[in-house]
Amino acid sequence: MRVSPDGAAARIFLSFLATAGLFYANIMPAIVDGLIGGLGFTPREAGFVGSANVYGAACGALIVVFLIRRIHWRPTAYGLLAGLISMDLLSMLVAVPEIMIPTRFLHGMIGGALVGIAFAVIARASKPDRTFGVLLVVQFGLGGLGNLYLPRLVPVFGTDALFLALIAFSLVTLAMLPFLAEYRPRAANAASTIDGKGIAVVPLALTLLAIFLFQAANMGLFAFIIGLARQATLELGFITWTLALSGWIGIVGALMVVGLHTRLGRTGPLAIALVVTVIGFWALHFSADETVFLIANGAMGITWAFVIPYLLGLAAEFDLTGQMAALGGFASKMGLASGPLVAGMLLGPGENYGLLINVGIAVLLASMVAGVMPALRQDRLARNGG
């Protein structure tokens, strides 16, 4: 028996499907710290592993953009989930960065293809913004648990604990997959086109740029947040609890998207959330104060979970086959991959976290400029009934 295609259960199952291929990004601090502490990788090497994983995902997502119209998504998803489990099992046998980097790149390609398919399917359902909001609830809720417990398990069980957590998530998703509906492509409408003739290229490009920059800024800092906090002399127990709480508090942002949808438009909520994110980044200059570190992470958790569903939903509006939603997923993964890569290089041997924070703020401001313009256009079309 399959669940209603636009019901709450379907949104949850689709969220698990979209998370399975990229769950490692939600526990990136635990993975980076685990590779450093468990396998003796340098921060640069651990950052490269994380980036390779997400660059692979970007490649997989890009391939799906061109194939989504021609493939049967459900059997393809079964095969990709099996591939993810196999690559995580293989990763448990690897102990050197020279092998771990290409291994995780291949894992990322498989996962990125799965996420691209999931995004396309979400775009075929009604009110994709709400499903993307549920997606962030799943990612931040379970990501919070991962960041709370995995850094404590790695010293006891080694890095196997990281990969076993990913395998468990894939197995749960496999169990949900048979219950999803078919989700055939919907017919296009005028709001996704210019005068109904084609995709609005410039607004789409700005939307993709905003997604890329926002994800790069957030993940660049998030991947190294444990190191930043340790340099500020905070205790590991406090750090992991803060990361868990920021993930769980972030659920509030995702639930706000589910509740608001686009009743207030996209422009105002996006602009306000991006300003709050910038303030949160700036506050991390004062991470030695536990209260500041806690509040800044909580605020950024909420805004991360709030902004991304709106931007991905905006990309999904440009066509209703799911192709542009998959392209939005590609931009997201490129940002998630580029953030840790650039951050690792910016930190350098001296681990200059102040520079990392300042660069992140500049990137966030650029994301705001890029994202507001297509949001204004879409709000105008919605008001005019387009």
Secondary structure, DSSP 8 states (H G I E B T S, - for coil): ----TTSHHHHHHHHHHHHHTTHHHHTHHHHHHHHHHHH---HHHHHHHHHHHHHHHHHHHHHHHHHTTTS-HHHHHHHHHHHHHHHHHHHTT--SHHHHHHHHHHHHHHHHHHHHHHHHHHHHSS-HHHHHHHHHHHHHHHHHHHHHHHHHHHHHHTTHHHHHHHHHHHHHHHHHGGGS---------GGGSSTTSS--HHHHHHHHHHHHHHHHHHHHHHTTHHHHHHHTT--HHHHHHHHHHHHHHHHHHHHHHHHHTTTT-SHHHHHHHHHHHHHHHHHGGGTTSHHHHHHHHHHHHHHHHHHHHHHHHHHHTT-SSSHHHHHHHHHHHHHHHHHHHHHHHHHTTTT-HHHHHHHHHHHHHHHHHHHHHHHHHHHHHHHTT-
